């Protein structure tokens, strides 16, 4: 074999060994990452929905967790509704992208003050009392679909209701577009069908929550709702 041919062959062998080592390293990393995620899932299943992560975009507000007393945000106006300014750039990009594809999306509801949430609940209670229920019965019925004041995501400024606030929204092109593209802009459907036992809320196709692009895409990949994702992040020692 000529020296040039030998050198070339040796180069190919070295390259092959290097590729194999890299592949093994990547494979090993993937395996470790998989095991780490599986362990986190197991630990997360044992956790309760208590405490908050340091990441503000992952603030957990539900029937068990109230809006933190220290919570604050900078207001941003869109479609005559106030939202948290941290979503401004991504929300604008989402609305523009939808419009460019012939999909009409608008913000029907954004931030609500504690007082506004109280008024909404009281109005629903009065409506049910007018139907013959006692106040206690009416309040219990109203709370099936309306969050208690202090426990509504809308009070964080990170929650949005899109278009027609009704179950019929699920049958629209706008909803299908949101489900397909929303995570790429940092938005997730907060209350999904099949997650009611975890969220404690019936499916709401119109209600989306901003968590940022990285978290939204990861939640989509893992198939987790916010309660599950927060527990998973805590088990991983996340943000």
N, C-alpha and C positions, 0 to 999 in steps of 0.2 A: 504494500500500500504506500502510495506517495505521501510525503510529509504533509502536503496541503490537505489531502483527503483525510489523513489521520487526524489532523487538527480540527477539520470540519466535523468529523464524526464525533470526536471528543467534545466539541462544542455542543452538538446536538444532545449527547448524553447528559452533559452538565445542565443544559436547559431543561431536559426532561425531568431530571432529579429535582431541579428548582421548582418546576411546576407541580410536581408530586408533593413536595414539602409544603408549598403554598396551599394546595388543595387540602392536604391533611390538616393544616392549621385552620383553614376556613371551616372545614368539616367539624374539627374539634370545637371551634368557637360556636358554630351553629348548635352543636350538641349541648354545650354548656349553657348557651342562651336558652335553649329549649327547656333544659332541666331547671334553670333558674325561674323561667316563667311558670312552669308546672308547679314548682314549689310555692311560688307566690300565689298561684290560684288556690292551692290547698290551704295556705295560711289565710288568704282573704276570705275564704268561705267560713272561717271561724270567727272573723272579726264582726263587731257591731258598727253601725253607722254613727260613730261618735268622733268628735274631734275634726279639725280641718287641716288640710295640707297647707303648706306655705304658699303654694301657687294660687294667686287670687282667681285666675280663670277657672280653677277647679273647685271653687267654693261650693259646698254641698248644702242645699236648702231643700228640705222636705218636711214631712209630718213630724219627724223626730229631731231635725236640726233647724233651728231658727236662723234668720239672717244674723250674722255676727254683729254685736253691738258696735264694734269698731269699723264696720263696713262703710266705705265711701267710694264714690266714683265721680268722674268728670262727665257732665252731660254733653250729648251730641244729638242734634236734631236731624231726623230723617222721616220723610212723609208725615210731618207734623207730630211725630212721636219722639220722645226722648229715649236714648239708649246710652250705654256706657261707651265713652269715646274710644276705649281700647279695641272695640270692634269696628270702628268707623271705616278704616281702609278696606278691611276684608268684606264688610257689608256692602260698601259701594261697589267693590269689584264683583261681588256675587250678583247684585242687581243689574249691573251693566252687562255681565256675561249672559244672564238670563234674557235680557232684552235683546241682545244681539242675536239670540237664537229664537226669537219670536215668542218668548215666554214672559208673561206679565206677572210680576211679583210686586207686592207692596206690603209695608209694615202696618198691620191693623192695630197692634198694641205693643208697647214697649215697657218702659219704666212705670211703676205705680208706687205711690207713696203708701205708707202704712195706713194713713187716713182713707185713701182711695180704696184700698183693699177692704177696709172695714165697711165702707159704704156699699161696695159691691156685695159683700156677704149679707149685710143687713137688708138690702133690697131683695135679695133672693129669699131670705127668711120671710119677709113680709109677703112676698108673692105666694109662698107656700102656705102661710097662715091664712091667706085669703081663700085658699082652697079647702080649708077646714082642719088643717093640722094644728096641733098645739105648738107653742114657740119652741119647745124642746125638740119635738118631732121635726118641725120645719128647719131648725138649725142643723140637725143631724142629716137631713135630706140634702140641704144646701151644701154641706161639707163633703158630700160625695163627689162634687164636681168643682168646688171652689176651695182654694187653700185658705187656711186660717191666717189672719193678719199676723205678720211676722214670720210666716212660713211659706211665703210665695216667692218663687224665683223672680217674678217681675220686680220685686223690691230691690233686687241687686242691679238692675239695669242690663243684665246679661241675657235676659230671655226675650223672645220675640214671638208674637202671634202673626202669622202670615195670612193674607187674603181673607177668604171666608172662614170665619172661626166656627167651623161645623165639621161633622164627620164626612160630609159630602166632599170636602176638600181633598180627601184621599183619592177620589176618582178623577181628579183633574190632572192636566198635563203639568201644571205648575208644581204640584206635589211630587209627581214622578221625577221632575227635573231636580227638585230640591234633594230628594232621597239619593239621586245618582251623583249630584255634584256638590251638595252642601258641605260635606266633610272637607273637600279640597279648599274651602274658604273658611274652615274653622267652625262650622255649624253642624249640630247633631239634632235629630229628632229626640226630644227629651223623654217623651212617654210613648214607648213603642208597644205594639201588640205582642203579647207573649212575655212581657217584662212587668206586668201588673203586680205580681207577687213581690217583686223587689222594690219597685218605685212606690207602690201603694196608690197609684193613680191609673185610671183607665186610659187606654190609648188616645192620644190627642195628635192627630196628623198635622195640625196647624202650629203646634208649639215647638219652637226650636230654641236651642241654647248655644251660646257662643262659648267655646272652650279653647279656641286657637287651633290653627291648622295641624300642628304636630299631634296634639292630643286627640283631635277629631278623627284624623286618619288612623291613629292607633286604636281608638275605640271601635272604628269600623272593622279594622283587621281582626280584632279579637272578639267582636260581637258582644261588647259589653255596654251596659247602660252606665250612667254616671255613678250611681251607688256602687256598682261592681268595680268600675274603673278606679274610683277613689280607694276602695279597699285593696285593690290589686297594687296600686301605687304605694300605699302605706306598707304593704307586705314586702315590696321591693326596696323600701326605703327611699321612695321617690320624692318629688318636689313638694 
